[in-house]
Amino acid sequence: MAKLFLKPGNVFTYTVAGTAITAGQGRVVGGMFGIAQSDGLVGEQVEMMRVGVHQLPLVAAATPTVGDPAFFNGTTLEVTDVSAVGLFPIGSFEAFDTTADTAEVHLDGIHTVAV
């Protein structure tokens, strides 16, 4: 019998390119969005988490509600609830505190393409 299932696919290995990455920082790699699980310098490999709930930096003017789609800005490394050209849909908001500069985002692990 053929072995079809290989692994859950919750993480992928990324060889850091462009600039170093810090644990907890988001990055779009090809069509995948992930959260770095460790720090990495250019050329090093890090594991990137594709799913789950993560606390991410929030655009100052954003006021999401639970269930709103979350869009990632690859330049500022922040998330927002407003779709705009160049942003990447990455999941949905789970929680938001109006006094905080972060929000809890549920990553759905889907292939992402800039809006």
C-alpha positions in Angstrom: 0.0 0.0 0.0 1.2 3.5 -0.9 2.1 5.8 2.0 0.2 9.0 1.1 0.2 10.9 4.4 3.7 12.4 5.1 3.3 14.8 8.0 0.7 17.3 9.5 2.3 20.2 7.7 1.9 22.7 10.6 5.5 24.0 10.0 7.8 24.4 7.1 11.6 24.9 7.0 12.6 28.3 5.6 16.1 29.3 4.6 16.2 32.9 5.7 16.6 35.3 2.8 16.8 39.1 2.5 17.0 40.1 6.1 17.4 38.2 9.4 14.2 37.0 11.2 13.3 37.1 14.8 11.3 34.5 16.7 7.6 35.4 16.5 8.0 37.5 13.3 5.8 36.8 10.4 7.0 36.3 6.8 5.5 35.4 3.5 7.5 32.7 1.7 6.3 32.0 -1.8 2.6 31.4 -1.2 2.9 30.4 2.5 2.7 32.7 5.5 4.5 31.5 8.7 5.6 32.7 12.1 9.3 32.1 12.9 9.8 29.7 15.8 13.4 30.9 16.4 15.8 33.7 15.4 17.7 33.2 12.1 20.4 35.1 10.2 20.4 35.2 6.4 21.3 31.7 5.1 20.2 29.9 8.3 17.2 27.6 8.5 14.3 28.2 10.8 10.9 26.5 11.3 7.9 28.6 10.4 4.5 27.8 12.0 1.6 28.0 9.5 -1.4 27.4 11.7 -2.6 28.1 15.2 -3.3 31.3 17.2 -0.4 33.8 17.4 -0.1 37.3 18.9 1.0 39.7 16.1 1.7 43.4 15.9 -1.3 45.4 14.9 -1.6 48.4 12.6 -2.3 51.4 14.9 -5.6 52.4 13.2 -7.0 48.8 13.1 -10.1 48.0 15.0 -10.9 44.3 14.2 -13.7 42.2 15.7 -13.6 38.5 16.3 -13.8 36.6 13.0 -12.7 39.5 10.8 -10.2 38.5 8.2 -6.6 39.4 9.0 -4.2 40.8 6.4 -0.4 40.9 6.7 1.8 43.8 5.6 5.1 42.3 4.6 6.8 45.7 4.8 5.7 46.8 8.3 5.3 43.2 9.6 1.9 44.2 11.0 -1.7 42.9 10.6 -4.8 44.8 9.9 -8.5 44.1 9.4 -8.6 46.3 6.2 -7.8 44.7 2.8 -5.6 46.8 0.6 -3.3 46.2 -2.4 -0.2 44.4 -1.5 -1.5 42.8 1.7 -1.7 39.1 2.3 -4.8 37.4 3.8 -3.5 35.1 6.5 -6.4 34.1 8.7 -8.9 35.7 11.1 -8.8 37.7 14.3 -9.6 35.8 17.5 -9.1 38.6 20.0 -8.3 42.3 20.1 -7.7 44.7 23.0 -8.2 48.3 22.2 -5.4 49.3 24.6 -2.9 46.9 23.0 -0.7 47.2 19.9 -1.1 43.5 19.2 -4.0 41.1 18.3 -4.5 37.4 18.4 -4.7 36.0 14.9 -5.8 32.5 13.9 -3.7 31.4 11.0 -5.5 29.0 8.7 -2.5 27.7 6.7 -4.0 28.5 3.3 -2.0 29.5 0.3 -1.8 33.3 0.3 -1.5 35.8 -2.6 -1.3 39.5 -2.2 -4.6 41.4 -2.7 
